[in-house]
Amino acid sequence: MAKPTDLPTDFSALDFLRTRSLASVVQAEIERMIVDGELTPNERVNENALAQELRVSRGPIREACSALAAMGLIEIIPNRGFFVRALSDEEALEVSQARAGIFACMAMLLAERATDAQIAILRGLVDRMDEIVPSGEVSIYYPVNLEFHEQLARMCGNKRLGQIYLGLARELNIQRYRALSSGDVLHVSNAEHRAILNAIAAHDSVAAFRAAQAHILNGIVRTHKAGRPLARRKENNKEKSALKTAQKGAKKRQLID
């Protein structure tokens, strides 16, 4: 996708929006609300309220939420609607640590048996992520990132490990997405992917284990850093809410007096 600096000087914001589908624009906004904590874990996505706020019909809202559900950021509960997926910080850390060990084992196993065709698939995904990195588009980068991890799980030759890994990974989608959205980290993330790829291509099982484990452990650090500004925003929102309540109370007292 073209960066704003690459667009013609007479290219308006409206022209830019017209180049993207309405559902994509809505999806990007809901992603932002989840990552920024405006939509909180376990919270139901109010389609009517969002449609009014974003000035769109419910159709694009539903389409966007379905796409986010496929990415693991939203959960669809039959007969109830769309809900933001939830996992406590403590649970997320435990799941991440378990995921690091399993991912490392899968990379080690794959390094011992990887075919040229499998390596080519992984290389193609890493190259594709490198192409996306300069744009900073996390919503485009993230699905390719997921595919790289899922391909490695399918290729490792141990179905049980792969199933366990994919289950753990799905629980962490919001944390992983938020970590990748926390700054200029996409190039760091993909450099780690390439280190894993190079170790597998060299059939170096020890290096593959270490690179894969380091990638997930580094992701835990990125997730922790991403949570700091989110916590500050939540605290600021609480303070603003308390201030508004106090101001309303003061106005009522003035009217009574």
N, C-alpha and C positions, 0 to 999 in steps of 0.2 A: 504494500500500500504506500502511496506517495506520502511523504512527510509534508507538513504545512509549508516548510521552507522551499519545497520543490514545486509548489503550486504557482500558477500564473498570478501576477499582481492584481489582476481584475477578477480573481476567483473569489466569490463571496462565500460567507459561511453557509448561506442557503444553498448555493451551488454544491458545496461540499456534502451537505446533508442529503442532497438529491442523489449523490453517487452511491449511497448506502441504502439498503432496505430499511423501512421503518422499524421492523422487528429487530434489526441489528442495532439501531440507535437505542431502542428501548432496552435491549439486552445489555448494552454497555452501561446504561444508567443504573439498571438493577444490580449489575456486577459491582459498580462503584458503591452503591448503597450497602451491599453485603460486606464488601471489603472494608469500608469506612465505619461499619458498625451501626449504620442508620437502620438497617434491618438486622435484628438480633437473632441468635440461635433459637430455634423452636418457634420463632414468630411466623404467624400465617401471613402470606403475601396477600394483601387486600387488593384484589383486582380492580374493584370499582374505584377505590381511593387513588390507586396508582394511575388508572386511566384518566381520572380527573386532574391529577397533579401533572401528568405528562401531556395532557390534552390529546389523547389518542383513544381509540376504541379498545374494548377488552380483547379483541382478536390478537393484536400485536403483543399485548401483555402475556397472553397465554402461550403464544408461539415462543416468546423470549424465555418464559419460565420453563417450557419444555426443553429448550436448548440448554438452559442452565442445569436442569435436572440430569441431562445426559452427561454434563461435566461434573456432576456430583456436588454442586453448590446448593441445589434445592432438592427437596424430597417431595414426591407426589404421594399424597395419602388419599386413596380412593374415597369418594363421597365427602371429602373434607377440603381438598384443595392443595395448594402449594405451600410448603413450609421450608424455612431456612434450616439446613442441616445443623445439628448441634453436637459438640464434643467439648468437654471441659479442658482447660489447659493441662491439668494433671493427666487426664486420660490421653490427650494428644501426645504428651511426652512419652508415655509408656508405649503407645502404639508406634510412635516414630522410632523408638529404640528397638522394638521388635522388628519393625520393617527394615531397619538398617542391617541387622544380622541376616535376615532372610534374603534381602537384595544382594548382599555380598556373597552369600552362598550360591545364589543363582548365577551371578556373574562368573564365579569360580568354575562352576560346572559347565557353563557355556564355553568358557575359554578352553576347556579340555576337549570340546567336541564340535566347535563352531565350523560350519561349512562356509565356502566362499559366498554362496548365495545368501546365507544368513548375515554374514558380515556386510555384504553389499546393501541389504535392507537397512541395517542399523546405520551404516554410513550415509545412506540417502536421507534418513531422518535427521541425523546430526547436521548434515550440510543444509538441509531445509531450515533448521532452527537458526543456523548461522545467517541465512538470508533474512530471517525475520528480525533478528536481534537489533539491527540499526533502527528499525521503525519503533521499537519499544512497545509494540502491540501485544500485551500479555494475552488478550483474548484469542489471538491468532497463534501465538507461541505455545500456549498451554496445551491445546489438544495434540499438537505434535509431540510435546514433551510426554504427555500421557501415552501416546502410541509407542514411543521409544521404550518406556518402562514396561508396557504391556507386551511388546514384541519380545523383549528379553525374558519376560516371565514365561511366554509360550515356547521360546526356543531352548530353555535351559535343560529340558529333558526330564524334569521332575514335576509331574502334574500337581502333586500335593503341595509342593513348595509354591508353585505358581498360583494355585488357588488361594492359599493362605495370604500370599503377598498381595494379590489383587483385592482381597477383602480388606486388608489393613489399609491399603492405599486409598480405597474409596472413602474410608472414614475420615481421611485427612485432606480431602479436596479443598475445603475452604482455607485451612491453614497453609497448604501448599500454594494455592492461588494468591493468597494475601502476601506470602513471602516474596513471590515473584513480582508483586505489584509494589513492593516497598522501596523501590529506588532503581538505580542502574545496576541490576544484578543478573539480567538475562545472559550477558556475555560470560559471567562467572559460572552460572549454571551450565551453560553449554560447553564451556571449557572442561568442566568436570565430566560431562557426557562423553566428550571426545577422549578424555583420558581412559574412561572405561572401554570405549570402543577400541582404542589403540592396544590396550592390554589384551582384549579378547582376540583381536586380529593377530597379535603376536603369540597367541595360545599360551600366555603367561598367566596361569591361574592365580598365583599369589598376588601379582600386580592387579589383576582384575578384582580380586576380593578386596584389596585395600582401597582401590579407586572407588568401587561401588559403595563400600562402607563409608568412606570419607564424604561422598556426595550426599548421602542421606544425613549424616551427622552435621555437615555444613548447613544442610537445609534446616535442621533444628535450630541452629544459631540464627539463620535468616528469619525464621518464623518468630523467634523470641524478639528480635529487633523490630520486626514488623508490628508486634503486639504493643510495644511501648507507646508509639504515637496514638494508636487506637485507644489505649487505656486513658491517655491524656485527654483525647477528644471526648470520651464518655464522661470523664470527670468534669470537663468544661461544660458539657451539655447539662449535667446535673446542676452545676452552679448557676447556669443561665436560667434553668427551669425554676430553681428556688428563688432567684432574684425576681423573675416575672411574677411568681406567686406572691412574693412579699409586696411588690409594687401594686398588684391588684388589690391586696388586702389594705394597703395604705390608702388607695383611692376610695375604696368602700367606706373606710373610717372617716375620710374627709367629707364624703357625701352625707354621712349620718350626722357628723358634727355640724 
